Amino acid sequence: MPLILAIESSSHVGAIALVRVGDASGASYGEVVRNEIKLSGWTLPAVQRVLAEAKIRNEEIDAVAFGAGPGSFSGVRTACATAQALAYAWRKPLISVDSLEALAEASQLPRVSIVIDARMQEVYSASFVRDDSAALRRLSKTTVITRTSIRVQDGCVALGSGAYLLPQLEGNAVASPEQTAFAEANWALGVARVAARRLALGHVTPATSAEPFYVRNNVAQTEAERAAVATR
């Protein structure tokens, strides 16, 4: 049962979790804030507070994980840089996790399409399903798409900051505010759970090679602008 420190700040939520994944007690320590705070100045002190609350020394941690995005340019870089520095200093494995997959994990929904506001009339999206063992399986790759073009996979519930921006979705196709709040509050815990599976498979990232996950080649261009360039 690995003890994992997880950092997530790809969107409007900043979250830290320290959890022994697989522990039947379900005990975890963490801290969550929302967009009223500057995450770059909050993240490292929050890590220190969580470790102090748990009375855990860095030597006891088995791995450091971070939500690599996609998401806010500064947010994903904050999580990446902080996790990279800690993993390097502590000589621990570093694990990069797709932030959308982590939110799907945190939601505990059986079929979910994560939809995150990407600004510029676009959203980041990916769909997931749980198998009979409750393990999360990907139905679609993580991508960026215009709000008007996105279609949610059959049977999936759309969840995330972008789900409420899609007028084509109605009723049960969109997660309730309570479901969204629950998932966001446990976002870093989702990072830790996905990271534990990756750690077991040996899928770690050298601390010197850690990078955010961008699905936009140019963060200043919209999908339509990129398509126009591609056809020239």
C-alpha positions as CSV (number, residue, x, y, z in Angstrom):
1,M,0.0,0.0,0.0
2,P,2.0,3.0,-1.3
3,L,2.0,6.3,0.6
4,I,1.5,8.9,-2.1
5,L,1.7,12.7,-2.0
6,A,-0.5,14.1,-4.7
7,I,-0.8,17.7,-6.1
8,E,-3.5,19.0,-8.4
9,S,-3.9,22.6,-9.6
10,S,-4.8,22.3,-13.2
11,S,-8.1,24.2,-12.9
12,H,-9.9,26.5,-10.5
13,V,-9.3,24.0,-7.6
14,G,-6.0,23.6,-5.8
15,A,-5.7,20.3,-3.9
16,I,-3.2,18.3,-1.9
17,A,-3.7,14.8,-0.8
18,L,-1.5,12.4,1.3
19,V,-3.0,8.9,1.2
20,R,-1.9,5.3,1.6
21,V,-3.7,4.0,-1.4
22,G,-5.5,0.7,-0.7
23,D,-5.7,1.2,3.1
24,A,-9.0,-0.2,4.2
25,S,-9.4,2.6,6.7
26,G,-9.6,5.1,3.9
27,A,-7.6,7.6,6.0
28,S,-6.2,10.5,4.1
29,Y,-4.9,14.0,4.7
30,G,-5.3,17.0,2.5
31,E,-6.2,20.6,1.8
32,V,-8.4,22.1,-0.9
33,V,-8.9,25.7,-2.0
34,R,-10.7,27.3,-4.9
35,N,-10.0,30.1,-7.3
36,E,-9.9,32.9,-4.8
37,I,-6.3,32.1,-4.0
38,K,-3.1,32.3,-6.0
39,L,-2.1,28.6,-6.3
40,S,1.6,29.3,-7.0
41,G,2.0,30.7,-3.6
42,W,-0.3,28.3,-1.8
43,T,0.9,24.9,-3.1
44,L,4.3,24.3,-1.3
45,P,3.1,25.7,2.1
46,A,0.0,23.5,1.8
47,V,2.2,20.4,1.2
48,Q,4.1,21.3,4.4
49,R,0.9,21.8,6.4
50,V,-0.5,18.4,5.2
51,L,2.7,16.6,6.1
52,A,2.7,18.2,9.5
53,E,-0.9,17.3,10.2
54,A,-0.3,13.7,9.2
55,K,2.9,13.6,11.2
56,I,4.7,12.1,8.2
57,R,8.3,12.6,7.3
58,N,9.2,12.9,3.7
59,E,11.3,9.7,4.0
60,E,8.1,7.7,4.6
61,I,6.5,8.8,1.3
62,D,6.7,6.2,-1.5
63,A,6.0,8.5,-4.5
64,V,5.0,12.1,-5.5
65,A,2.3,12.5,-8.1
66,F,0.8,15.5,-9.8
67,G,-2.1,16.4,-12.1
68,A,-0.3,17.2,-15.4
69,G,-3.3,18.8,-17.0
70,P,-4.6,19.7,-19.4
71,G,-5.8,22.9,-17.9
72,S,-4.6,26.3,-16.8
73,F,-1.2,27.1,-18.2
74,S,0.1,28.5,-14.8
75,G,-1.8,25.9,-12.8
76,V,-0.4,22.8,-14.5
77,R,3.1,24.3,-14.4
78,T,2.7,25.0,-10.6
79,A,1.8,21.4,-9.9
80,C,4.5,20.0,-12.2
81,A,7.3,22.2,-10.8
82,T,6.4,21.6,-7.2
83,A,6.1,17.8,-7.6
84,Q,9.3,17.7,-9.6
85,A,11.3,19.7,-7.0
86,L,10.0,17.5,-4.1
87,A,10.6,14.2,-6.0
88,Y,14.1,15.3,-6.9
89,A,15.0,16.6,-3.4
90,W,13.5,13.5,-1.6
91,R,14.7,11.0,-4.2
92,K,11.2,9.6,-4.7
93,P,9.5,8.3,-7.9
94,L,7.5,10.9,-9.7
95,I,4.2,10.1,-11.4
96,S,2.4,12.2,-14.0
97,V,-1.4,11.8,-14.1
98,D,-3.9,13.1,-16.6
99,S,-6.0,15.6,-14.5
100,L,-9.2,14.6,-16.3
101,E,-8.6,10.9,-15.5
102,A,-8.0,11.9,-11.9
103,L,-11.3,13.8,-11.7
104,A,-13.1,10.8,-13.2
105,E,-11.5,8.6,-10.5
106,A,-12.6,11.0,-7.8
107,S,-16.2,11.2,-9.1
108,Q,-16.8,7.5,-8.3
109,L,-19.4,7.6,-11.2
110,P,-19.7,4.4,-13.2
111,R,-19.7,6.2,-16.6
112,V,-18.5,9.8,-16.8
113,S,-17.4,12.3,-19.3
114,I,-15.1,14.9,-17.8
115,V,-15.6,18.3,-19.3
116,I,-13.4,21.2,-18.2
117,D,-13.7,24.8,-19.3
118,A,-10.7,25.5,-21.6
119,R,-11.8,29.1,-22.3
120,M,-11.9,30.5,-25.8
121,Q,-15.3,28.7,-26.3
122,E,-13.6,25.3,-25.9
123,V,-13.6,22.5,-23.4
124,Y,-11.2,19.7,-22.5
125,S,-12.9,16.4,-22.5
126,A,-12.4,12.6,-22.0
127,S,-14.8,9.8,-21.1
128,F,-14.3,6.8,-18.7
129,V,-16.1,3.7,-17.5
130,R,-15.6,1.4,-14.5
131,D,-15.4,-2.3,-15.0
132,D,-16.8,-4.9,-12.7
133,S,-13.8,-4.5,-10.4
134,A,-14.5,-0.7,-10.2
135,A,-11.2,0.0,-12.1
136,L,-11.4,3.0,-14.4
137,R,-11.1,2.4,-18.1
138,R,-10.8,5.1,-20.8
139,L,-13.4,5.4,-23.5
140,S,-11.9,8.3,-25.3
141,K,-8.6,10.2,-25.4
142,T,-8.2,13.5,-23.7
143,T,-8.8,16.3,-26.2
144,V,-9.8,19.9,-26.7
145,I,-13.0,20.7,-28.6
146,T,-15.4,23.5,-29.2
147,R,-18.3,23.7,-26.9
148,T,-20.8,23.3,-29.7
149,S,-19.1,20.2,-31.1
150,I,-18.8,18.1,-28.1
151,R,-21.1,15.1,-27.7
152,V,-21.0,13.0,-24.5
153,Q,-20.6,9.2,-24.8
154,D,-23.8,7.2,-24.4
155,G,-24.7,6.6,-20.8
156,C,-22.1,9.0,-19.5
157,V,-22.7,11.8,-17.1
158,A,-20.9,15.0,-17.9
159,L,-19.0,16.4,-14.9
160,G,-16.7,19.3,-14.5
161,S,-16.5,23.1,-14.9
162,G,-17.3,22.9,-18.6
163,A,-20.3,20.6,-18.3
164,Y,-22.5,23.6,-17.3
165,L,-21.4,25.5,-20.4
166,L,-23.0,23.0,-22.9
167,P,-26.6,24.0,-23.8
168,Q,-27.0,20.7,-25.8
169,L,-26.9,18.7,-22.5
170,E,-29.9,18.4,-20.4
171,G,-31.2,16.7,-17.2
172,N,-29.5,13.5,-16.2
173,A,-26.8,14.0,-18.8
174,V,-25.1,16.6,-16.4
175,A,-23.8,15.9,-12.9
176,S,-25.5,17.6,-10.1
177,P,-23.6,20.5,-8.3
178,E,-23.2,18.2,-5.4
179,Q,-21.6,15.4,-7.5
180,T,-19.2,18.0,-9.0
181,A,-18.3,19.5,-5.6
182,F,-17.6,16.0,-4.3
183,A,-15.3,15.1,-7.2
184,E,-13.5,18.4,-7.1
185,A,-12.9,18.1,-3.3
186,N,-11.4,14.7,-3.9
187,W,-9.4,15.6,-7.1
188,A,-6.0,15.1,-5.5
189,L,-7.2,11.9,-4.0
190,G,-8.0,10.8,-7.6
191,V,-4.5,11.8,-8.7
192,A,-3.1,9.5,-5.9
193,R,-5.3,6.6,-6.8
194,V,-4.4,6.7,-10.5
195,A,-0.8,7.2,-9.6
196,A,-0.8,4.1,-7.4
197,R,-1.9,2.0,-10.4
198,R,0.9,3.6,-12.5
199,L,3.4,3.0,-9.8
200,A,2.5,-0.7,-9.6
201,L,3.2,-1.0,-13.3
202,G,6.5,0.9,-13.1
203,H,5.2,3.8,-15.1
204,V,7.1,6.6,-13.4
205,T,8.6,9.9,-14.8
206,P,12.2,10.9,-14.2
207,A,12.1,14.0,-12.1
208,T,14.3,15.8,-14.6
209,S,11.9,15.0,-17.4
210,A,8.5,16.0,-15.9
211,E,6.3,18.1,-18.1
212,P,2.7,19.4,-18.1
213,F,0.3,17.8,-20.5
214,Y,-0.9,20.2,-23.1
215,V,-3.5,19.2,-25.8
216,R,-3.2,22.6,-27.5
217,N,-0.1,23.1,-29.6
218,N,-0.5,26.8,-29.2
219,V,-2.4,27.9,-26.0
220,A,-3.2,31.3,-27.6
221,Q,-5.1,29.7,-30.5
222,T,-8.6,28.3,-30.6
223,E,-9.4,25.0,-32.3
224,A,-10.9,26.8,-35.3
225,E,-7.8,29.0,-35.7
226,R,-5.6,25.9,-35.6
227,A,-7.7,24.2,-38.2
228,A,-7.5,27.2,-40.4
229,V,-3.7,27.2,-40.2
230,A,-3.7,23.4,-41.0
231,T,-5.6,23.9,-44.3
232,R,-3.4,26.6,-45.7
